[in-house]
């Protein structure tokens, strides 16, 4: 595996680099040696955050973990990614992912689906045209963390969502 490790507001010391490569290197049993692992270490106030992104054709395997100790965050992120791989392995096989990303042993081994993805509720609602700012107000009135609406400016379905720090985001489709 090829590691690309960067730091934001933190120097990537040889000790941190070694910890990342050693801990996340345990995922080597799933991936081929050509697979790139993108790791971003960052610090904000007391928050020590690690983001790991593994691009594979047609998908992205990603996890981020935050704690008050970077080494704890590194331990947690490896466990999460390993769980994700085992959980979604059958879906990766169904999508016929090219085997040049994953080791054959991983693709051939059977893993139990701990939790199958199940949709337990379907909700239907009218989408009326509105401006993104109005959609944010409506989202707040409903007490939701996101809101789907038809953008009056573009006539496309958009989503507004609540972000940290009392800010909002807007998701627009790209065709």
C-alpha positions in Angstrom: 0.0 0.0 0.0 1.2 3.5 -0.8 0.7 6.0 2.0 0.1 9.7 1.3 0.2 11.4 4.7 -0.3 15.1 5.2 -0.8 17.3 8.3 -3.0 20.3 8.9 -1.9 22.4 11.9 0.4 19.5 12.9 3.8 18.3 11.9 3.8 14.7 10.7 6.6 13.5 12.9 8.4 10.2 12.2 6.6 8.7 15.2 3.2 9.7 13.9 4.1 8.5 10.4 5.3 5.2 11.8 2.1 4.8 13.9 -0.1 5.5 10.9 1.8 3.1 8.6 1.9 0.4 11.3 -1.7 0.6 12.4 -3.4 1.2 9.0 -0.8 -1.1 7.4 -2.8 -3.9 9.1 -5.3 -3.4 6.2 -2.7 -4.7 3.9 -4.4 -8.1 4.0 -7.3 -6.6 2.1 -5.5 -4.4 -0.5 -2.9 -4.8 -3.2 0.4 -3.1 -2.9 -0.6 -0.5 -5.5 -3.5 0.8 -3.5 -3.1 4.4 -2.3 -4.1 5.3 1.2 -4.7 9.1 1.8 -4.3 10.1 5.4 -4.8 13.6 6.8 -3.9 14.4 10.4 -5.3 17.6 11.8 -5.5 19.4 15.1 -8.1 22.0 16.1 -8.1 23.1 19.7 -8.2 19.8 21.7 -9.4 17.8 18.8 -7.0 15.3 17.2 -8.5 14.1 13.9 -7.5 11.6 11.4 -9.2 11.2 8.0 -8.4 8.1 5.9 -9.6 7.9 2.3 -9.0 4.9 0.0 -10.1 5.5 -3.5 -11.1 2.3 -5.4 -12.7 2.4 -8.8 -16.4 3.3 -8.5 -16.2 3.8 -4.7 -14.4 5.5 -1.9 -13.7 3.9 1.4 -13.5 6.6 4.0 -13.4 7.1 7.8 -12.6 9.9 10.1 -12.1 9.7 13.9 -11.6 12.5 16.5 -10.3 12.2 20.0 -8.0 14.1 22.3 -5.1 11.9 21.5 -3.9 11.3 17.9 -2.7 7.8 18.6 -6.2 6.8 19.9 -7.7 8.3 16.7 -5.3 6.3 14.6 -6.3 3.1 16.4 -10.0 3.8 16.0 -9.9 4.6 12.3 -8.3 1.3 11.4 -10.9 -0.7 13.3 -13.7 1.3 11.5 -12.3 0.7 8.0 -11.8 -3.0 8.6 -15.4 -3.3 9.8 -16.6 -1.3 6.7 -14.7 -3.6 4.4 -16.1 -6.8 5.9 -19.6 -5.3 6.0 -19.7 -4.2 2.4 -17.5 -6.8 0.9 -20.4 -8.6 -0.7 -21.6 -5.4 -2.2 -18.2 -4.8 -3.7 -18.3 -8.2 -5.2 -21.8 -7.6 -6.6 -20.5 -4.4 -8.2 -17.7 -6.5 -9.7 -15.0 -4.2 -8.5 -11.8 -4.7 -10.4 -9.5 -7.1 -8.5 -6.5 -4.8 -8.9 -7.5 -3.0 -5.7 -8.3 -5.9 -3.4 -6.4 -9.1 -2.7 -7.9 -12.2 -4.0 -8.0 -13.8 -0.5 -10.2 -11.0 0.8 -12.6 -11.2 -2.2 -13.0 -14.9 -1.9 -13.5 -15.0 1.9 -17.1 -15.0 3.1 -18.0 -12.4 5.8 -21.3 -12.3 7.6 -23.3 -9.2 7.1 -23.5 -7.8 10.6 -26.3 -5.5 9.6 -27.9 -5.6 6.2 -28.9 -2.2 4.9 -32.6 -2.0 5.3 -35.0 0.8 4.5 -37.6 0.7 7.3 -39.6 3.9 6.4 -40.5 5.7 3.3 -41.7 9.2 3.4 -43.4 11.1 0.5 -43.8 14.8 0.4 -44.5 17.6 -2.1 -41.5 19.5 -3.3 -42.3 23.1 -3.9 -39.9 25.6 -5.4 -38.1 27.8 -2.9 -34.8 29.6 -2.4 -32.0 27.9 -0.4 -32.4 30.5 2.4 -36.1 29.7 2.7 -35.2 26.0 2.8 -32.9 26.6 5.7 -35.6 28.4 7.6 -38.1 25.5 6.9 -35.4 23.0 8.0 -35.0 24.9 11.3 -38.8 25.1 11.8 -39.1 21.3 11.3 -36.1 20.6 13.6 -34.3 18.5 11.0 -30.6 18.4 10.1 -31.3 18.5 6.3 -34.1 19.5 4.0 -34.8 18.5 0.4 -36.4 21.1 -1.9 -36.7 22.3 -5.5 -34.4 25.3 -6.0 -36.5 28.1 -7.4 -33.4 29.6 -9.2 -32.3 26.4 -11.0 -35.5 24.2 -10.9 -33.4 21.3 -9.6 -33.7 19.2 -6.5 -31.2 20.4 -3.9 -30.5 19.6 -0.2 -29.6 22.0 2.5 -28.0 20.7 5.7 -26.8 21.9 9.0 -23.1 22.1 9.6 -21.0 22.5 12.8 -20.8 26.1 14.0 -24.4 27.0 13.1 -23.7 27.2 9.4 -25.4 25.6 6.5 -24.4 23.6 3.4 -26.1 23.3 0.0 -25.9 20.2 -2.2 -26.6 20.7 -5.9 -26.6 18.0 -8.5 -23.9 18.2 -11.2 -24.7 16.8 -14.6 
